[in-house]
Amino acid sequence: MKYTESDLEKATLEWLEGLGYQIIYGPDIEPDGGKPERKSYGDVILVDRLQAAISRINPSIPQSFQEEALKKVLQATNITPKLIDNNKLFHAMLRDGVDIEYQRADLPASRPGIFYVYAILCDNNSIYIGQTENLENRWDEHVKGRASDHTRKFKPRLLIHYEELNSREETVAREKWLKTGFGRKWLRREWEAGRTRQAGGTIAGDKVYLVDHEHLENNDWLVVNQFTAVDLPARGAQAGNHHNRRPDVVVFVNGIPLALFELKNPGDEKAKVISESDEKSAFNQIQ
């Protein structure tokens, strides 16, 4: 009985589906497909799936820092002109997680009749000024990107100043003054001189994990057949002709392509047999 490459592909998909993988036909998720999951043919990471996995695996990490980790992952695939260097960086993130830093503030608990004016230093060096009755909760909302458009766009790094006041009217007036040009200059000068009332706490080093190694069922296991990708040059490399690649089967974990199958007819004499030395060389290369 003769087997074609299509027969092998079908058998491979059935085998992987039996292991628990979701099976999707590649053209369906292409940019112009029926259910697109890629913005361009150069995108090989399924971003929405990766973003959902990061949120699911790292529930204690603020959302804005989950998004920062996602950006680092996407940039790592094209950060240097050398493919091997990009692969090493990406492999480290996949294995060890993505490093992030943010402030874990030590703030006063909410008290009846006490209002707060506060100032936050953001990652673009701007200062956000606001007021609240619960400073601890409000800081947490800013860190999670839920408090204002400004701190959603520019991530909060430090709560550099806060003041306690006894009435809403006094609080509103103080906030208004701090937002003036003179107030902002005073605030920045006092903070740089170490004279503001700061939140304390520590800069927390943490990890955002891309794969749940302890609870495998928490990952997104996907197989795509006939996945077309455009081979784009790495950053800094000379532009050349773009080549379309279409491996027969690609295995994704949390939207990240981790393995591929190129299926060959076993009866085809032209199908190359990989020698032990070739195998060892290929393994060293991907490491």
N, C-alpha and C positions, 0 to 999 in steps of 0.2 A: 504493500500500500504506500502510495506516494503522499508526502506531506509538503504543503506549500508554506511560504513564510506567513501568509494570512492565517493558516491553520495553527501555526506556532503562536502567533500573536493572540488569537482567540483563546488558546489553551493557557497561555501565560496570564491573561486577564482573568480567566475563570479561577485559576489557582490563587492569584492575589486576592480576588474577591472572597474566596473561601477563607483567607486569612484575616478578613475583616476590613480590607481596604474599600473605600468608595471608588467606583470606576466612572470616569468621565471621558467622553470623546473630545479630543483636542480642539477641533474647529468650533465646537460649541462655546468654548470660553475664550476664543480669540477676540481681539478688539471689535471686529465686525460680526461676531458670532451671535447666536440666539441668547446666550446668558454670559456676556463678557465678564471675565475676571482679570483682564489685562488691559492697560491703556495703550500699549504698543507692543509690536512683535519683539522689541528689544527687552521687554520685561520678562524675566524668567522666574521671579519671585511673585507669588500670588499674595499681594499686599493685604487685602481684606482678610484673608485666612490667617496670615501671620499676625496682624493686629488683634484679631479676635483671640488667638492663642496666647499672645502676650498678656492680654487682659485677664484671661482665664487662669493662667499659670501664676501670675503675680498680682493677686488681688490687693495686697497690702501696699503696693507701690502707687503713689499718686499718678493720676491719668496723664498729666502733662509730662511726667518723667518716663512713663511708658512710651509716649509718643517720641520723646527724645531718643530713647533706645532704638525705636523703629527706624528713625532717620539715620542713626549710626550704622545700622545693619545695611540699609539700602545704599549708603555711601561707601561701605566697605567693599562692595563688588566692583568699584571703579575709582578707587582712591589713588592708585599709583599706575604708572605705565606698565608695570610688570604683573602679569597674570598670577605668577607663583606667589608674589608678595600679597596680592589681594586675597588669594585663596588661604594663605596662612592666617591673615587677619580674620577672615570670615570663619575659618575653622576654629580659632580661639574663642570667638563669640559664641559659636554653636556649642562648643564643649563646655566652656566656663561661664557663660553668661556675659551680658553687656554691663560695663561699669557705669554707675551714675553717682552723683552727689547732690544732696539737698539738706536744708536745715531742719533739724528736729528741735523746735523751739520749746523753751520752758516758760510758760505764760501763766499769769494769774487766773484763778477760777472766776467765773461770773458771780457778781454780787448785786443784790437789789439796790437800785438808785445810783449805780456807778456806770459811767459811760467812758468810752475810750476813743481817742484819736490816735491813729497809728500811721507809720510810714514804712514802706517796703522797698528795698533795693531790688530791681529786676535785672535780668541777665544782659540787657542792652544798656545798663548803667543809668536807666531812668529811675525816678522815685515815684511810687504810687502812694497817694495819701487818701485815707478814708476814715470812717468812724463807725463804731459798733457798740452793742451792749455786751457782747460775748467775744472777747478777743481770741480766745483759744479756738473756738469754732470757726471764726472768720478767717483766721490764718490757715486753718485746715482747708477751708473752701477755696482760698486763693491758690494754695499748693496743688489742689486737685483740678484747678482750672474752672471752678464753678462760680467765682465771686464777681469777676468783671472781665470785660473784653480785653482790657490792657494786660492783666496778669495771665490771661489765657494765651495771648500772643507772645508776651515777653515773660518768661518764667520767673517767679519770685525766688530770690536767693537768700535774702536776709531780712528779718524784721528789725530795722535799724533804730526805731524810736517808737515809744508810745507814752501817752499821758492819760491819767485818770481824772475825770471831771464829775461834778455832782448834778448837772442838769443837761437836758437835751439842748436847750438854747445855747448854753455855754460851749457845748461840744461842737455844735454846728458853726458857731462863730470862730472857734479855734481852728477847725478844719478849713474854713474859708480863708483865714489869714495864712495858714501854712501853705495853701495852694497859690498864694500870690508870688510874684517874682522875688520879692524881698524875703518872704517866708521860706521859699525853697532854698534860697542862697543861705539863709541862717541855718536851716536844717542840715544842709550838706556840710557847711563849715563846722557845725557843732559835732556832727557825726564823725567827720574826718579827724577831729581833735579828740575824739573819745569822750565827749561830754553829754551824749544823748542817753536816754534810758533805753537800753537795748534788751532784746528778749532773752538773751542767754541761750542755753542749749548748745548743741554741737552740730557740726557739719557731718552728716551721716553718709558713709560710703556704703553703697548697696549694689546688688546685682539684679538685673532683669534677665530672666531665663527664657530662652527661645524654645526649649524642649523640656517637658516634664519627665525626668529620668526615673522618678520614683513611682509615679502613677501613669502608666503608659496609656491607659484609657482616656486620660485627660488631653491627649494629643489628637490632632487632625490627620488621619491617615488617608492619603489620596493617591490614585494611580490615573495617569492621563496617557492615552495612546494617540499617536500622530500629533505630537506637540511641536508646532513650528516656532522656531526662534531665529531672530536675525543676529548674526555675529557682528557686534559693534566693536570698534577699536577702544582700548582702554584709554583713560585720560592721559594726555601727553604723548600718546603714540601717534604715529603717522596714519592719516586716514587712508583707507584703501577700499577695495571693492567689498561690499557687504555680501555675506554668504548666508543663504537660508539653511538652517539645520532642522531636520525632522527625525529625531530618534523614534524608534517604534513604540517604546514604553518608557515613561518617566515616573519615578516614585517621589512623591512629595510628603514631607512631614511638616505640618503647620505652615503650609504654603511654600516651604523651602525645598527645591529639588535636590535630592540626596543620592539618587541612583538612577541609572538608565539601562535599558535593555536594547541592544541592537540584534535583532533576531535574524538568523541565517538558515537557509534550507540545509539540513544535514546531508542531503544528497548532492549538494552543489560542490564540485571539486575546487571551485575558486574560493570557497569560504576558508579563510586563513585560520590555522590552528595556532593559538598563542603558546609560545614556549615558556618554560619555567623562568628563564632569564628575563623575558619580556614581562611576565607577570610580576616578578620582583621589582623591576624598574617602574612599572606602572603604579605599584603600591607605594613605593618611595616617593613618587611624584605627588600623589594626592595627599600624602602625609605632610 
